[in-house]
Amino acid sequence: MNTLSFLSITLLVYAGLIIWLFKQLKFKQIWQGPTSHNTGAIKSPLTLFVKRTLDFFLILFLLISLAIPVIAVVMAISQSDVPTWGIDIGIFSGFKLNLAEMSGVEAMGVRNQEFSGKGLVSIDTSNLYAWYLFVVISQISALVALYVTNQLRNMVFSLLSNTPFNNENPQRIKKIGIVIIIWNIINPLVQYFGWGSVVNDITFNNTGIQLYPAFEVNVIAVLIGLMLLLLSGLLKEAKILKEDQELTI
């Protein structure tokens, strides 16, 4: 992928992002309390604190989401003609260190001189594919955080308006759960196949150091997503029971 193609794709993503944000986010309600004309509005200090906290993170994730495409374009333009360009990024990789094969290096206090693990590894690379992948993952992560924050914020709005048992809140919780589950299923695939292709291009002149493709499934996050789906169903049933009781009375 050349620089012009990358810039064109980035600009299209940026334009679509702005359109989506203006449709989804309620900018007029940022930092506002419950509407004054709603006499049944809840004015709990804790609820207002949660709303303002979510407002803060909404703005933070919004700025990050809008800044990432701009940074990508600036980097692409400024580094395109520099033959020695490079950038520091974090890649997910497995690693193995065999100190027995590294002369002059020895670990005290352990019997086995071999260490292994997996996680984020910081590298300074000029690999365009690695840079593009890093930008895309960062953008998706910011959008996921922005989407979840916005859904939580809308739920707080319903609480402030004294309408917590509505049709939208169970759907919002369900959407959050689905997004969390999907992202934590896709992310390990990206770690293994996406970052794995970058790791395979890294070689060492010493066999005591090895990097290899790896992945990590966030089981806790997946369970949280499943519990949110369950909570969504319970809230939906609670609303139906509440409506049945009101009709009986």
Buried (B, 14 or more C-beta within 10 A) or exposed (E): EEBEEBBEBBEEBBEEBEEBBEEEBEEEBBEBEBEEEEEEBBEEEEBBEBBBBBBEBBBBBBEBBBEBBEEBBEBBEEBBEEEEBEBEBBBBBBBBBBBEEBEEEEEEEEEEBEEEEBEEBEBEBEBBEBBBBBBBBBBBBBBBBBBBBBBBBBBBBBBBBEBBBBEEBBBBBBBBBBBBBEBBBEBBEBBBEBBBBBBEEBEEEEEBBBBBBBBBEBEEBBEBBEEBBEBBEEBBEEBEEEEEEEEEE
